[in-house]
Amino acid sequence: MENSKNFVIDFDSTFTQVEALDVLAEISLQNSSKRDEIIQEIKDVTDLGMEGKISFRESLKRRIEVLEAHKDDLPELIDRLSSRVSASFKRNKEFITKNKENIFILSNGFKDFIVPIVAHYGIKPDHVYANDFTYDDEGKIVGFNEENLLSSNNGKPKQIESLKLEGEVFVIGDGYNDYEIKAAGLAKEFYAFTENIRRESVIEKADHVAPSFDEILYKNKMEDRALSYPKNRIKVLLLENVHEDGVRRMTTEGYDVEVYPAGLSEDELAEKIKDVSILGIRSKTQVTKKVLDNAKRLHAIGAFCIGTNQIDLPECQKKGIAVFNAPFSNTRSVVELAIAEIILLMRNLPDKIASMHSGKWDKSANSSFEVRGKKLGIIGYGNIGAQLSILAEAMGLDVYYYDLEERLPLGNTTKCESLDELLQLADIITLHVDGRPENKNMISSAEFDKMKEGVVFLNLSRGHVVDVAALKENLLSGKLRGSAVDVFPEEPMSNKHEFVSELRGTPNTMLTPHIGGSTLEAQENIAQFVPTKIMEYINTGSTANSVNFPNLVLPKLVDAHRFIHIHMNEPGIMAKINNVLADHQINIVGQYLKTNEMIGYVITDINKDYNKEVMADLKAISGTIRFRVLY
Ligand SMILES: NC(=O)c1ccc[n+]([C@@H]2O[C@H](COP(=O)([O-])OP(=O)(O)OC[C@H]3O[C@@H](n4cnc5c(N)ncnc54)[C@H](O)[C@@H]3O)[C@@H](O)[C@H]2O)c1
């Protein structure tokens, strides 16, 4: 660090997440019947002092009086506080140790516990300015050294003044007394530190609000900082009532998160997107070219759902925006519904239930069968088909499947060599293919003709894969014992629109409103999966499971910087990248490359010591869409 920048850091609620005397009270009063009351009193008095509403000395005196603490309580206090050092200071331990000559702890707390805690970060005892406890003969804490400047009102400015630090002073703290140093003209800037607590009266006075130590280091262009870019500068916009778990994950990561319960129109979103780095949507928000043209800072879109038709994916690629969704989060939900429907249909229950509602009591075993020992034919042995086979086998079904691709049979399932083979042998047929255009009407009259008499038929995949007229005909003729249909070629736009289908009123048929995957558990899974993928992408560059980017799973970045270069997939770009790296004599630790038809994605891990001009040259390569560096 240049000698000119000194960082003066407050301890309570800044270096650590908590107020040390609150924690000491929890320890010293653990056997007291008035514990909760006294702890609350201490917290209230601390706040009054922090907000400048009572004098500091008064607040300190009142707290020590009620504390009833002892020297023997200190080891436990030090232990507890060490585990509660603020995340961004923990993260920047290397920076602190390296720059210890210019780092000072200035606290109205007590050296007795501060010195051992900050020593782990390389901060020397003579760089810790704080109070000292006084003890009685039995070791009980009875007061504080009143000679110490920091025990007096306005103690922090007095202490800084006495130090006569060379160079600029930057004060970092959460309290009014930290601001007083700047107010006295003894610091260049005061950063209100809000990682643990936000005090509006303090924020008002600050030169800059710092939600993390990373922000301060970034703003001061300090090298050796832990993060290339502070997370609080990453603005996240979450629309359409994204599940609260998803919001929590993004907030905990340190992002600046804005949540909107509804969707936004194209124009509204085009306006709002301008400073957004990560957008989270569900199925209703249309992310069009117009929106994307305004999205100058957008790095990633999370579709908190399965489909991504609502997003202009090619345009996202051209602009270097990675899109993630949650394709497997509701697999189990679809499987469970299929299992339930198979059982209901084999017992002829849809009709029986309807009869009961119209007053008809039909107690008989006719047309009711167990599923045990029946042949289940699964068409499409992907995520859903394969998981269904496991559950179905566990219920005693004899499982067969057919897939276009070579898929490994799970358990005792039997692979069919052709669709016809499956159609001819199965008692129950269930469709779990994807929605590729060639699958349109893949089950039509000819396929129904090949099926056994009295077969049960389910479609929980995509509406257009079944010829609905043929299905209806086979239900009415009795060739099919019954059917369950969850997806339709035309589905209502919303719950306000009528469901129109020729399948309404067909015998022994369960019609459900495309809810195979709609469970609260699936929503929770989505809320976990999508943010995880986005954070991996932001933090490491990994594009695993991205819908539109070449998928690269990357090793952890250890002791290196990572260059991420996204470019149009044009001949010769890779050579240009490597030429630039060679010209700057960059020491490459690892390089990873993947392309798709439109873009190329190149990751280069390099030794930390390099000429920073290389970055401008990499950005200048023609065809470059985006470049960023990670560490
Ligand atoms: N009802 C719902 O709410 C709901 C929820 C989730 C998924 N889905 C749908 O379920 C279907 C399956 O989902 P998944 O996650 O298992 O998909 P997947 O991509 O993992 O599996 C689809 C499988 O079908 C195979 N396939 C495609 N066309 C085929 C054909 N003509 N003949 C034989 N096999 C074929 C593929 O090779 C693949 O193995 C998808 O259509 C999906 O949209 C519906």
The ligand as an SDF file (V2000), in Angstrom:
LIG
                    3D

 44 48  0  0  0  0  0  0  0  0999 V2000
  -46.7310  -31.3680  -16.6000 N   0  0  0  0  0  0  0  0  0  0  0  0
  -45.8450  -30.5730  -16.1210 C   0  0  0  0  0  0  0  0  0  0  0  0
  -46.1310  -29.6900  -15.3110 O   0  0  0  0  0  0  0  0  0  0  0  0
  -44.4240  -30.7510  -16.5280 C   0  0  0  0  0  0  0  0  0  0  0  0
  -43.3940  -30.3980  -15.6550 C   0  0  0  0  0  0  0  0  0  0  0  0
  -42.0720  -30.6300  -16.0160 C   0  0  0  0  0  0  0  0  0  0  0  0
  -41.7900  -31.1680  -17.2600 C   0  0  0  0  0  0  0  0  0  0  0  0
  -42.7910  -31.4670  -18.1270 N   0  0  0  0  0  0  0  0  0  0  0  0
  -42.5050  -32.0480  -19.4560 C   0  0  0  0  0  0  0  0  0  0  0  0
  -42.1420  -33.4070  -19.2850 O   0  0  0  0  0  0  0  0  0  0  0  0
  -41.3390  -33.8200  -20.3970 C   0  0  0  0  0  0  0  0  0  0  0  0
  -40.1530  -34.6350  -19.9200 C   0  0  0  0  0  0  0  0  0  0  0  0
  -39.3230  -33.8340  -19.0720 O   0  0  0  0  0  0  0  0  0  0  0  0
  -37.8500  -34.3130  -18.6870 P   0  0  0  0  0  0  0  0  0  0  0  0
  -37.3060  -33.3330  -17.7370 O   0  0  0  0  0  0  0  0  0  0  0  0
  -37.8870  -35.7490  -18.3090 O   0  0  0  0  0  0  0  0  0  0  0  0
  -37.1360  -34.1410  -20.1030 O   0  0  0  0  0  0  0  0  0  0  0  0
  -35.8130  -34.8490  -20.6200 P   0  0  0  0  0  0  0  0  0  0  0  0
  -35.3250  -34.0110  -21.7200 O   0  0  0  0  0  0  0  0  0  0  0  0
  -34.9330  -35.1900  -19.4870 O   0  0  0  0  0  0  0  0  0  0  0  0
  -36.3380  -36.2270  -21.2160 O   0  0  0  0  0  0  0  0  0  0  0  0
  -37.0160  -36.3480  -22.4300 C   0  0  0  0  0  0  0  0  0  0  0  0
  -36.6350  -37.6990  -23.0290 C   0  0  0  0  0  0  0  0  0  0  0  0
  -37.5050  -37.9560  -24.1200 O   0  0  0  0  0  0  0  0  0  0  0  0
  -36.7360  -38.5570  -25.1570 C   0  0  0  0  0  0  0  0  0  0  0  0
  -37.4850  -38.3990  -26.4020 N   0  0  0  0  0  0  0  0  0  0  0  0
  -37.7240  -37.2690  -27.0870 C   0  0  0  0  0  0  0  0  0  0  0  0
  -38.4830  -37.5250  -28.1560 N   0  0  0  0  0  0  0  0  0  0  0  0
  -38.7300  -38.8490  -28.1430 C   0  0  0  0  0  0  0  0  0  0  0  0
  -39.4720  -39.7120  -28.9800 C   0  0  0  0  0  0  0  0  0  0  0  0
  -40.1180  -39.2580  -30.0360 N   0  0  0  0  0  0  0  0  0  0  0  0
  -39.5130  -41.0190  -28.6690 N   0  0  0  0  0  0  0  0  0  0  0  0
  -38.8520  -41.5050  -27.5830 C   0  0  0  0  0  0  0  0  0  0  0  0
  -38.1400  -40.7380  -26.7560 N   0  0  0  0  0  0  0  0  0  0  0  0
  -38.0960  -39.4120  -27.0300 C   0  0  0  0  0  0  0  0  0  0  0  0
  -35.4230  -37.8430  -25.0970 C   0  0  0  0  0  0  0  0  0  0  0  0
  -34.4040  -38.5730  -25.7450 O   0  0  0  0  0  0  0  0  0  0  0  0
  -35.2190  -37.7390  -23.5970 C   0  0  0  0  0  0  0  0  0  0  0  0
  -34.5370  -38.8430  -23.0690 O   0  0  0  0  0  0  0  0  0  0  0  0
  -40.9570  -32.5410  -21.1280 C   0  0  0  0  0  0  0  0  0  0  0  0
  -41.7830  -32.4360  -22.2760 O   0  0  0  0  0  0  0  0  0  0  0  0
  -41.3280  -31.4430  -20.1790 C   0  0  0  0  0  0  0  0  0  0  0  0
  -41.7010  -30.2570  -20.8510 O   0  0  0  0  0  0  0  0  0  0  0  0
  -44.1000  -31.2820  -17.7830 C   0  0  0  0  0  0  0  0  0  0  0  0
  1  2  1  0
  2  3  2  0
  2  4  1  0
  4  5  1  0
  4 44  2  0
  5  6  2  0
  6  7  1  0
  7  8  2  0
  8  9  1  0
  8 44  1  0
  9 10  1  0
  9 42  1  0
 10 11  1  0
 11 12  1  0
 11 40  1  0
 12 13  1  0
 13 14  1  0
 14 15  2  0
 14 16  1  0
 14 17  1  0
 17 18  1  0
 18 19  2  0
 18 20  1  0
 18 21  1  0
 21 22  1  0
 22 23  1  0
 23 24  1  0
 23 38  1  0
 24 25  1  0
 25 26  1  0
 25 36  1  0
 26 27  1  0
 26 35  1  0
 27 28  2  0
 28 29  1  0
 29 30  1  0
 29 35  2  0
 30 31  1  0
 30 32  2  0
 32 33  1  0
 33 34  2  0
 34 35  1  0
 36 37  1  0
 36 38  1  0
 38 39  1  0
 40 41  1  0
 40 42  1  0
 42 43  1  0
M  CHG  2   8   1  16  -1
M  END
$$$$
